[in-house]
Amino acid sequence: MENRKEELYSQAIPAGKRRYFFDVKETRGGDKFVTITESRRIFDNNTGEFYYDKNKIFLYKEDFEKFQKGLANAFSFIETGIEPEPVVVENDYHEYKDDRHDFGRDGLEEIEFKF
């Protein structure tokens, strides 16, 4: 089994009940990528203990510019209330009609959900 590489760079941003981590890692091929992790400390009423709920995004080099533009558009809309021009990407993967809502059901039967 391959040894897991440590982060090349890491920064934690405390934000109230949440903490955001920005980590730079490297693929086996030497390409760098970013993981963005949101961590929330949550109390479990059943066990009487705290646990951490973590959500992670992997952001690869080829998507940096699109991600940055999309995030800037969202911030701009919040600040001004004016809807910016959408990020247009030519020759990109278009299987989904609307990536926010149309994920299909393929593979959901194989996922074990824990509540």
C-alpha positions in Angstrom: 0.0 0.0 0.0 1.3 3.4 -0.9 2.4 5.8 1.9 0.1 8.7 2.2 1.9 12.0 1.5 1.6 14.9 3.8 0.3 18.2 2.7 2.7 20.5 0.9 0.9 23.5 2.4 -1.9 23.8 4.9 -3.9 26.7 6.3 -6.8 26.5 8.8 -9.3 29.3 9.0 -11.4 29.4 12.2 -15.0 30.6 11.5 -17.2 30.3 14.5 -18.5 26.8 14.8 -16.8 25.8 11.6 -13.2 25.6 10.6 -12.0 25.6 7.0 -8.8 23.9 5.8 -7.0 24.7 2.6 -4.4 22.0 1.8 -2.1 21.7 -1.1 -1.2 18.1 -2.0 0.4 16.3 -4.9 -0.7 13.5 -7.2 1.6 10.5 -7.9 2.3 12.2 -11.3 3.5 15.4 -9.6 0.5 17.6 -10.2 -0.6 19.8 -7.3 -4.2 20.1 -6.2 -6.1 21.8 -3.4 -8.5 20.2 -0.9 -10.9 22.5 0.8 -12.4 21.0 4.0 -15.2 22.3 6.1 -15.1 20.8 9.6 -17.9 21.3 12.1 -17.9 20.1 15.7 -21.3 18.5 16.5 -22.7 17.1 19.7 -24.3 13.7 19.5 -27.3 13.5 21.9 -27.3 9.7 21.7 -23.7 9.2 22.8 -23.2 12.4 24.8 -20.0 13.0 22.9 -18.7 15.5 20.3 -17.7 14.4 16.8 -16.5 16.3 13.7 -18.5 16.4 10.5 -16.2 17.0 7.5 -17.0 17.9 4.0 -14.2 18.0 1.4 -13.8 19.4 -2.1 -10.9 18.3 -4.3 -9.9 21.1 -6.7 -7.5 20.3 -9.6 -5.2 22.6 -11.4 -7.3 22.6 -14.7 -10.3 23.9 -12.7 -8.6 26.7 -10.7 -9.6 29.5 -13.0 -13.3 28.3 -13.4 -13.6 27.8 -9.7 -12.1 31.2 -8.9 -14.4 33.0 -11.4 -17.5 31.1 -10.0 -16.6 32.0 -6.4 -15.9 35.7 -7.4 -19.3 35.8 -9.1 -21.1 34.5 -6.0 -19.3 37.0 -3.8 -20.1 39.8 -6.2 -23.8 38.9 -6.3 -23.9 38.9 -2.4 -22.2 42.3 -2.3 -24.1 44.0 -5.1 -27.3 42.0 -5.7 -26.5 42.2 -9.4 -26.3 38.8 -11.2 -22.9 38.6 -13.0 -22.4 37.0 -16.3 -22.0 33.2 -15.9 -18.7 31.5 -16.2 -18.7 30.0 -19.8 -16.6 27.0 -20.4 -16.3 25.7 -23.9 -15.8 22.0 -24.7 -16.4 20.9 -21.1 -18.2 17.8 -19.9 -22.0 18.3 -20.3 -23.7 15.1 -19.2 -25.8 16.9 -16.5 -28.5 19.3 -17.5 -28.0 21.2 -14.2 -25.1 20.0 -12.1 -26.7 21.3 -8.9 -29.7 19.1 -9.1 -29.5 16.3 -11.7 -27.0 13.8 -10.3 -29.1 10.7 -11.3 -29.4 7.6 -9.2 -26.6 5.5 -10.6 -24.5 4.0 -7.8 -26.7 5.3 -4.9 -27.6 1.7 -4.0 -23.9 1.0 -3.2 -23.5 3.9 -0.8 -23.9 3.2 2.9 -25.6 6.2 4.6 -25.0 6.5 8.3 -27.4 8.6 10.4 
